[in-house]
Amino acid sequence: MAVKIRLARHGKKGYAFYHIVAADSRAPRDGKFIEKLGTYNPNTNPATIDLNFEKALDWLLKGAQPTDTCRAILSYKGVLYKKHLLGGVAKGAFSESDAEARFNKWLGDKEGRIASKNDKLAADARSAEKARMAAEAKVNEERAKAIAEKKAAAEAAAREAEAAAQAEEGAAAPAEASAEGEAPAEA
């Protein structure tokens, strides 16, 4: 029986979530599998990978063949590198303690790169938020200025209308007074 390490799709349409499984190569993609090794969620940035390192390494040592995507995932997590180092130990190229030291050094470097990527993503998100807030503040200032100009124009128009009404009342009052004054003289 040929065993493959591959992905089994789960999740909803357009939002895939995968289980990393060891399965018979003749079994359907989402069908029967021998053992679940972990999960892979490509929807997050960076992708979330939860892998049982020892089980995956055990299946590789037994001869299971990973698919291309699973090979990339196993390489990212260091399972393939660990298998490579164990092969060197079996051939006598170096001792097991040297292999463990090399793997731990590689793992530390890898964790540093992942942490720096996470920090960069967080910094980019913060700077994008600052830029968005600055643009929003600018728009708000422009709106406030436009509203203030409208209010000032409305107040000026109201003053002009009031002054015109007072001028009409002032002009109409002497005309009425002169008209009233002339009317009794005629009578």
Secondary structure, DSSP 4 states (H G I P E B T S, - for coil): --EEEEEEEEEETTEEEEEEEEEETTS-TTS--SEEEEEEETTSSSPEEEE-HHHHHHHHHHTPEEPHHHHHHHHHHTHHHHHHHHHHHHHTSS-HHHHHHHHHHHHHHHHHHHHHHHHHHHHHHHHHHHHHHHHHHHHHHHHHHHHHHHHHHHHHHHHHHHHHHHHHHHHHHHHHHHHHHHHHHH-
